[in-house]
Amino acid sequence: MNPSDIRTVRTEAELREIAKEPPQTIWDKDIARIDEHARTIIAHSPFVLLATSDSDGVCDVSPRGDPAGAVLVLDDHRLVLADRPGNHRLDSLRNVLSNPRVGLLFIVPGMNETLRVNGRATIVSDAPFFDDLAVQGKRPRLALLVDVEELYMHCAKAFLRSSLWEPETWPDRKSLPTLGRIAKDQLGIKGVPAKAIDAGLALDAKMNRY
């Protein structure tokens, strides 16, 4: 493809020539607080996407999963998200140290609408609420305390277009590579079959979930 064939958008004015200004109600849907409906969705969400960026604007999105109700709402303007054991890269937490602004997208299985929350995060190493963050008797080592600055519902269009909750549209898992196969190829691992890598990854996930 010739780069000259790609037409880019450089200003908001150019952007609004293509996508017109929304009605005022769209701007007004940001309530900037955790109301009863947001509390209900957060309480039923077992999966949230955490978006962060470093001081240079390099972005990261991390999936976070826990039993529904594991994210604590402290009051109308604060929530707490546990940090469970992972790969120890700590991409999200390192970003928060240099840029505290975060975005959260709460997803409820079978629900096409999502809850979007933006705010400022603080890394907490201990607090009285850590006991309430425990899962299977294990307290988290760290948590993110988020001061909510924006909160609003996102419409169903993305989930309807993707048919995400419709099993008949899902690909056959056997048609996709396993993580062991991907790791072997991408990292150039020699002398270890992909099945062995998959077995090790599965054992680690089972033994070190919390």
Buried (B, 14 or more C-beta within 10 A) or exposed (E): EEEEEEEEEEEEEEEEEEEEEEEEEEEEBBBBEBEEEBEEBBBBBBBBBBBBBBEEEEEBEBEBEBEEEBBBBBEBBBBBBBBBEEEEEBBBBBBBEEBBBBBBBBBBEEBBBBBBBBBBBEBBEEEEBBEBBEBEEEBBEBBBBBBBBEBBBBEEEEBEEEEBEEEEEEEEEEEEEBEBBBBBEEEEBEEEEBEEBBEEBEEEEEEEEE
